[in-house]
Amino acid sequence: MLPKSLRLSRPDFLQTKKFGQSLSFSHFSIIYIPHVPGRAAIVTSSKLSKSAVIRNRLRRQIYSAIPKSELDIIIFPKPSMLKLSHEEISIALNSLVSKLSH
């Protein structure tokens, strides 16, 4: 789990959602906005899986794979992300953040 200082608070979440740019990929969608230091939030709805255990496991995997950046990021995983290994999630997020940071 991310430390509280690296998680988006509710007001910051709403601001990022309202003013951020959105991108969609095969396994997840994101909304991001530049901010120093970068913070993150993950939204796992019941559409992803009816089981809270599965949703929370995926959320923990994504939190542990998020690299440090200068972006506030909201990640919306898609059901296809459940089939990825932790290494594949990490590679996808690292390549995404490196592209957005430059």
Solvent accessible surface area in square Angstrom, and as a share of the most:
residue,aa,sasa,rsa
1,M,152,0.68
2,L,24,0.12
3,P,78,0.49
4,K,164,0.70
5,S,86,0.56
6,L,33,0.16
7,R,75,0.27
8,L,21,0.10
9,S,57,0.37
10,R,171,0.62
11,P,95,0.60
12,D,36,0.19
13,F,36,0.15
14,L,84,0.42
15,Q,98,0.43
16,T,3,0.02
17,K,105,0.45
18,K,155,0.65
19,F,129,0.54
20,G,21,0.20
21,Q,115,0.51
22,S,80,0.52
23,L,69,0.34
24,S,79,0.51
25,F,80,0.33
26,S,88,0.57
27,H,52,0.23
28,F,6,0.03
29,S,28,0.18
30,I,0,0.00
31,I,23,0.12
32,Y,29,0.11
33,I,41,0.21
34,P,103,0.65
35,H,69,0.31
36,V,106,0.61
37,P,81,0.51
38,G,12,0.12
39,R,38,0.14
40,A,3,0.02
41,A,14,0.11
42,I,14,0.07
43,V,51,0.29
44,T,14,0.08
45,S,56,0.36
46,S,58,0.38
47,K,184,0.78
48,L,13,0.07
49,S,20,0.13
50,K,173,0.73
51,S,43,0.28
52,A,49,0.38
53,V,96,0.55
54,I,66,0.34
55,R,44,0.16
56,N,56,0.29
57,R,119,0.43
58,L,5,0.03
59,R,64,0.23
60,R,130,0.48
61,Q,54,0.24
62,I,0,0.00
63,Y,19,0.07
64,S,76,0.49
65,A,8,0.06
66,I,29,0.15
67,P,37,0.23
68,K,165,0.70
69,S,24,0.16
70,E,109,0.49
71,L,11,0.06
72,D,3,0.02
73,I,4,0.02
74,I,0,0.00
75,I,2,0.01
76,F,54,0.22
77,P,15,0.09
78,K,65,0.28
79,P,80,0.50
80,S,41,0.26
81,M,0,0.00
82,L,63,0.32
83,K,180,0.76
84,L,33,0.17
85,S,48,0.31
86,H,70,0.31
87,E,113,0.51
88,E,86,0.38
89,I,0,0.00
90,S,26,0.17
91,I,119,0.61
92,A,28,0.21
93,L,2,0.01
94,N,67,0.34
95,S,50,0.33
96,L,10,0.05
97,V,9,0.05
98,S,52,0.34
99,K,154,0.65
100,L,38,0.19
101,S,62,0.40
102,H,188,0.84
